[in-house]
């Protein structure tokens, strides 16, 4: 579980260099994987405080205006926790630019894993694991998210359920 906190070279996952490296990796992957595009966001969220997310979204090919959905995988490290999301997105519109796609208006329903560290908001203990679902709505550049998580590992008996909410900017 400590892998959430540090990369293999010992750099904190929430460092700007690590986040930019992940975004560059996703951009590079999108060149070699047609139909996929990087996504990124920064938001104030519970219990992670400030988080930055980087992910890959499936792009519906063949139409510029589309309501097709696609798979979305996102890593969201924060100051006091990290999330891994896998979900299905639905977009009102998608504009395709080289290596970057942007939903004008869209939503995602994720299955998520949350791991806490560094004194998270809400009185949660460090080193706790939660599984849950999260809904994220986007109207570029605004992002809102709401989730419900159940406690699955760790020694925090006072928080069997966790409500997570956040807002920020992203594409």
C-alpha positions in Angstrom: 0.0 0.0 0.0 2.9 2.3 0.4 3.2 2.4 -3.4 0.5 5.1 -3.4 2.8 7.5 -1.5 6.1 7.2 -3.4 7.3 6.3 -6.8 10.1 3.7 -7.1 12.7 6.5 -7.1 11.4 8.0 -3.8 9.7 11.1 -5.2 6.3 11.9 -3.6 3.5 11.1 -6.1 2.0 14.5 -5.5 5.1 16.4 -6.6 4.7 18.5 -9.7 7.4 16.6 -11.5 5.6 13.3 -10.9 2.3 14.6 -12.0 3.8 16.1 -15.2 5.6 12.9 -15.8 2.4 10.9 -15.6 0.6 13.4 -17.9 3.5 13.1 -20.4 3.3 9.3 -20.2 -0.4 9.4 -20.9 0.1 11.7 -23.9 2.8 9.3 -25.2 0.5 6.4 -24.7 -2.3 8.1 -26.6 -0.1 8.4 -29.7 0.5 4.6 -29.7 -3.1 3.8 -28.7 -5.6 5.3 -31.1 -8.9 5.9 -29.5 -7.4 6.9 -26.1 -6.6 10.4 -24.8 -5.1 11.8 -21.6 -7.3 13.7 -19.1 -6.1 15.8 -16.1 -7.7 17.8 -13.3 -6.9 19.5 -10.0 -9.5 19.7 -7.3 -10.1 20.4 -3.6 -11.7 17.2 -2.3 -12.4 15.2 0.8 -10.6 13.5 2.4 -7.5 14.1 0.2 -7.5 17.9 0.5 -5.8 19.0 -2.7 -5.5 16.4 -5.5 -4.3 16.2 -9.0 -5.6 13.5 -11.3 -4.2 12.0 -14.5 -6.0 9.4 -16.6 -6.8 7.9 -20.0 -10.2 8.2 -21.6 -11.6 6.2 -24.5 -12.5 8.5 -27.4 -15.5 7.7 -29.6 -14.1 7.9 -33.1 -15.9 8.8 -36.3 -17.9 11.8 -35.1 -17.1 15.2 -33.6 -20.5 15.6 -31.9 -21.3 12.4 -30.1 -23.0 11.1 -27.0 -21.0 7.9 -27.1 -19.4 6.8 -23.9 -16.1 5.1 -23.2 -13.9 3.6 -20.5 -11.9 6.0 -18.3 -9.0 5.1 -16.0 -7.7 7.7 -13.6 -5.1 8.0 -10.9 -5.8 10.7 -8.3 -2.9 11.4 -5.8 -3.6 14.0 -3.2 -1.9 15.6 -0.2 -3.7 13.2 2.2 -4.8 10.2 0.2 -4.9 8.7 -3.3 -7.7 7.2 -5.4 -7.6 4.8 -8.4 -10.7 5.0 -10.5 -12.0 2.8 -13.3 -15.3 3.8 -14.9 -17.6 4.5 -17.8 -18.0 8.0 -19.1 -20.8 9.6 -21.1 -20.1 12.9 -23.0 -22.4 15.4 -24.5 -19.6 16.5 -26.9 -16.1 15.6 -27.5 -13.6 17.8 -29.4 -10.5 16.0 -30.6 -7.2 17.8 -30.7 -3.9 16.0 -31.2 -3.2 13.9 -28.1 -5.9 15.7 -26.0 -9.6 15.2 -25.9 -12.0 17.4 -23.9 -15.6 16.7 -22.9 -17.6 19.9 -23.2 -20.1 18.4 -20.8 -19.9 14.9 -19.4 -20.2 12.5 -16.5 -18.4 9.4 -15.3 -19.5 6.7 -12.9 -16.4 5.1 -11.3 -15.6 2.1 -9.2 -12.8 3.4 -6.9 -10.2 2.5 -4.3 -9.2 5.2 -1.8 -6.1 5.0 0.4 -5.4 7.6 3.1 -2.2 9.2 4.5 -0.9 12.5 6.0 -3.8 13.4 8.2 -6.9 13.3 5.9 -9.9 15.5 6.3 -12.9 14.2 8.2 -11.1 12.8 11.2 -10.0 9.7 9.2 -6.9 7.7 10.3 -3.8 7.3 8.1 -3.3 4.0 6.2 -6.9 3.1 5.7 -8.4 1.6 2.5 -11.9 2.2 1.2 -13.8 0.8 -1.8 -16.7 2.6 -3.3 -18.3 4.4 -6.2 -17.9 7.9 -7.3 -19.8 10.2 -9.8 -18.0 13.0 -11.6 -19.6 15.7 -13.7 -17.7 18.0 -16.0 -18.6 21.2 -17.8 -15.1 22.3 -19.1 -13.2 23.6 -17.2 -15.3 22.8 -14.0 -15.3 19.4 -12.3 -17.6 18.2 -9.5 -17.4 14.8 -7.8 -19.3 12.9 -5.2 -18.6 9.4 -3.8 -19.6 6.9 -1.2 -16.9 4.5 0.1 -17.0 1.6 2.5 -14.0 0.8 4.9 -12.3 -2.4 3.9 -8.8 -2.4 5.5 -7.0 -0.6 8.4 -7.8 0.0 12.0 -10.3 2.9 12.0 -13.4 1.4 13.5 -15.2 4.8 13.7 -15.5 5.3 10.0 -17.2 2.4 8.3 -18.6 4.7 5.6 -17.1 7.8 4.0 -18.7 10.4 1.8 -16.3 12.2 -0.5 -17.0 15.4 -2.4 -14.8 17.7 -4.5 -14.6 20.5 -7.0 -12.0 21.9 -9.3 -10.8 22.4 -12.9 -9.8 19.9 -15.6 -10.1 18.6 -19.1 
